Amino acid sequence: MDISIDDIIKAKATLQGISYKTALVHNPSLSDLSGNQVYVKMENLQRTGSFKLRGAYNKIAHLSEKEKQSGVIASSAGNHAQGVAVAAAIYGIKSTIVMPKHAPLSKVTATRRYGADVILYGEVYDEAYNEARRIQSETQATFIHPFDDPLVIAGQGTIALEILEDLPDVEVIVLPIGGGGLISGVALALKSLHPAVKIIGVQSKNNPSMQESIAHKQVMTINGIPSIADGIAVKTPGDLTFELVKRYVDEIVTVDEDEIASTMLLFLESAKVVAEGAGAAAAAAILHTLSYYKNRKMVAVLSGGNVDVNILARTIDKGLVKNGRKCFLTTVLRDRPGALAQLLHLIASRGANVLAVAHRRETLDIPLSYAKVELELETIDEAQVQALKKLLEENHYRVIR
């Protein structure tokens, strides 16, 4: 089945009253740091906390009565699961979702709350997908693919129509890529209506399956490694999405874990917005990878905000370390009265705040009459960390960061 701009326009009508038209918000921090005018498409504020409702509902709305009676099944790392669960509940049909065993607890809980039966299976999305297909062959339920389906892609493409309504002179749009459903729909719509707009996809360096597929001119399976951007940790992109990305997307870049974490922190502090790892990927690319774009009107699609609070806490810490806002220093002292106080006095003189101190005498890597001191410090920025390290070394402390 082919997909065209007409399918996306029809999907917008289908979603009327179901999905929200999310805000397109100018972000001063992203703009100042990147040298562009950056706007954020706030799909984290979409119903279910992610753009995925758009495609899931558009697909389920087009099922026959017989298909609806058989129920639906899907595989998902979390956001598609919630979209399918809500769409199925609206139509009063049974839904079953297979999620990886280590899917964020918040996403599993929300999916069950929306009324779906949740099965936890496999270590990664692709294993959950295979199990969902096996169950589907036994139950004859209708499989709702998270990305490689024309109706799902058309639903996601409605985001492009909303962006053009709010910012008709947009020049560059940056989106995360997992399996490719979001970027395929958005790119098709934009290139059909405004061909000059640049479309840039972003993947985690830990899971660059679409980037590798485009580079090799065929769909590739990449055995990546875990990422805080679990929503785009897909080993194998779709056949349909691969063709659409190849045709309509101008460029694919990657971002690393530290860049994603620091961008999540930036959203929290500067915009008071919660972004999950996949949701922060586009903005992370604007800040860290796409430095050759200047003075452009850019849109970063913040695709979702469904992040487990425990992961969020660890991500904040990682972002603080990345930005020089927290650091860990280790040194060795003579084990005598006042030595630790002298060290802490020097640290205080540079305005750093001590969060934790570990003072150890018994470790085997230091001589008798000495103690190892491990410090967790709150700092202002990287420059302060370097100044502090230099001060300690000038005072004859051997410092390991």
ChimeraX attribute file (.defattr): number of C-alpha atoms within 10 A of each C-alpha:
attribute: neighborCount
match mode: 1-to-1
recipient: residues
	/A:1	6
	/A:2	8
	/A:3	16
	/A:4	13
	/A:5	20
	/A:6	12
	/A:7	19
	/A:8	28
	/A:9	16
	/A:10	14
	/A:11	25
	/A:12	23
	/A:13	12
	/A:14	18
	/A:15	19
	/A:16	10
	/A:17	9
	/A:18	16
	/A:19	17
	/A:20	15
	/A:21	19
	/A:22	18
	/A:23	16
	/A:24	20
	/A:25	15
	/A:26	15
	/A:27	17
	/A:28	15
	/A:29	16
	/A:30	24
	/A:31	20
	/A:32	12
	/A:33	13
	/A:34	21
	/A:35	17
	/A:36	18
	/A:37	19
	/A:38	28
	/A:39	25
	/A:40	23
	/A:41	24
	/A:42	24
	/A:43	25
	/A:44	22
	/A:45	22
	/A:46	20
	/A:47	19
	/A:48	25
	/A:49	23
	/A:50	24
	/A:51	31
	/A:52	30
	/A:53	29
	/A:54	32
	/A:55	33
	/A:56	30
	/A:57	27
	/A:58	26
	/A:59	23
	/A:60	24
	/A:61	18
	/A:62	12
	/A:63	13
	/A:64	9
	/A:65	8
	/A:66	9
	/A:67	16
	/A:68	20
	/A:69	14
	/A:70	15
	/A:71	20
	/A:72	25
	/A:73	28
	/A:74	28
	/A:75	30
	/A:76	26
	/A:77	28
	/A:78	28
	/A:79	25
	/A:80	28
	/A:81	32
	/A:82	30
	/A:83	26
	/A:84	34
	/A:85	32
	/A:86	23
	/A:87	23
	/A:88	25
	/A:89	15
	/A:90	13
	/A:91	12
	/A:92	13
	/A:93	18
	/A:94	18
	/A:95	27
	/A:96	26
	/A:97	29
	/A:98	29
	/A:99	31
	/A:100	22
	/A:101	18
	/A:102	15
	/A:103	21
	/A:104	19
	/A:105	15
	/A:106	14
	/A:107	23
	/A:108	26
	/A:109	13
	/A:110	18
	/A:111	26
	/A:112	16
	/A:113	13
	/A:114	19
	/A:115	19
	/A:116	25
	/A:117	15
	/A:118	20
	/A:119	17
	/A:120	16
	/A:121	20
	/A:122	18
	/A:123	14
	/A:124	23
	/A:125	26
	/A:126	19
	/A:127	18
	/A:128	24
	/A:129	23
	/A:130	15
	/A:131	19
	/A:132	22
	/A:133	21
	/A:134	11
	/A:135	17
	/A:136	18
	/A:137	12
	/A:138	8
	/A:139	13
	/A:140	14
	/A:141	21
	/A:142	21
	/A:143	21
	/A:144	24
	/A:145	24
	/A:146	26
	/A:147	27
	/A:148	19
	/A:149	21
	/A:150	24
	/A:151	29
	/A:152	27
	/A:153	33
	/A:154	31
	/A:155	30
	/A:156	28
	/A:157	29
	/A:158	27
	/A:159	25
	/A:160	23
	/A:161	19
	/A:162	17
	/A:163	24
	/A:164	15
	/A:165	10
	/A:166	12
	/A:167	15
	/A:168	11
	/A:169	13
	/A:170	20
	/A:171	15
	/A:172	17
	/A:173	26
	/A:174	27
	/A:175	29
	/A:176	31
	/A:177	32
	/A:178	28
	/A:179	25
	/A:180	29
	/A:181	31
	/A:182	31
	/A:183	32
	/A:184	30
	/A:185	32
	/A:186	28
	/A:187	28
	/A:188	26
	/A:189	27
	/A:190	23
	/A:191	18
	/A:192	14
	/A:193	14
	/A:194	16
	/A:195	13
	/A:196	12
	/A:197	17
	/A:198	19
	/A:199	25
	/A:200	25
	/A:201	27
	/A:202	28
	/A:203	27
	/A:204	32
	/A:205	17
	/A:206	20
	/A:207	27
	/A:208	28
	/A:209	28
	/A:210	31
	/A:211	25
	/A:212	16
	/A:213	18
	/A:214	17
	/A:215	13
	/A:216	10
	/A:217	12
	/A:218	14
	/A:219	20
	/A:220	20
	/A:221	16
	/A:222	18
	/A:223	15
	/A:224	16
	/A:225	12
	/A:226	14
	/A:227	18
	/A:228	22
	/A:229	24
	/A:230	22
	/A:231	26
	/A:232	26
	/A:233	29
	/A:234	26
	/A:235	21
	/A:236	22
	/A:237	24
	/A:238	21
	/A:239	15
	/A:240	21
	/A:241	24
	/A:242	24
	/A:243	16
	/A:244	19
	/A:245	26
	/A:246	18
	/A:247	13
	/A:248	22
	/A:249	18
	/A:250	13
	/A:251	15
	/A:252	21
	/A:253	19
	/A:254	22
	/A:255	22
	/A:256	19
	/A:257	21
	/A:258	18
	/A:259	25
	/A:260	30
	/A:261	29
	/A:262	22
	/A:263	29
	/A:264	27
	/A:265	25
	/A:266	24
	/A:267	18
	/A:268	14
	/A:269	12
	/A:270	12
	/A:271	14
	/A:272	10
	/A:273	17
	/A:274	23
	/A:275	29
	/A:276	29
	/A:277	32
	/A:278	30
	/A:279	31
	/A:280	29
	/A:281	35
	/A:282	31
	/A:283	32
	/A:284	29
	/A:285	27
	/A:286	26
	/A:287	19
	/A:288	16
	/A:289	16
	/A:290	15
	/A:291	13
	/A:292	8
	/A:293	14
	/A:294	13
	/A:295	11
	/A:296	15
	/A:297	17
	/A:298	26
	/A:299	27
	/A:300	28
	/A:301	28
	/A:302	29
	/A:303	30
	/A:304	25
	/A:305	25
	/A:306	25
	/A:307	25
	/A:308	14
	/A:309	12
	/A:310	12
	/A:311	14
	/A:312	20
	/A:313	12
	/A:314	13
	/A:315	23
	/A:316	19
	/A:317	18
	/A:318	20
	/A:319	23
	/A:320	22
	/A:321	21
	/A:322	17
	/A:323	21
	/A:324	18
	/A:325	19
	/A:326	23
	/A:327	22
	/A:328	16
	/A:329	15
	/A:330	16
	/A:331	17
	/A:332	20
	/A:333	18
	/A:334	14
	/A:335	16
	/A:336	10
	/A:337	8
	/A:338	10
	/A:339	13
	/A:340	17
	/A:341	10
	/A:342	11
	/A:343	16
	/A:344	16
	/A:345	11
	/A:346	15
	/A:347	18
	/A:348	13
	/A:349	10
	/A:350	14
	/A:351	13
	/A:352	20
	/A:353	15
	/A:354	16
	/A:355	12
	/A:356	11
	/A:357	16
	/A:358	11
	/A:359	14
	/A:360	14
	/A:361	17
	/A:362	12
	/A:363	11
	/A:364	7
	/A:365	9
	/A:366	14
	/A:367	13
	/A:368	12
	/A:369	10
	/A:370	16
	/A:371	23
	/A:372	20
	/A:373	18
	/A:374	19
	/A:375	19
	/A:376	16
	/A:377	21
	/A:378	20
	/A:379	22
	/A:380	16
	/A:381	16
	/A:382	16
	/A:383	11
	/A:384	16
	/A:385	23
	/A:386	11
	/A:387	12
	/A:388	20
	/A:389	19
	/A:390	14
	/A:391	16
	/A:392	16
	/A:393	13
	/A:394	10
	/A:395	11
	/A:396	9
	/A:397	16
	/A:398	13
	/A:399	15
	/A:400	11
	/A:401	11
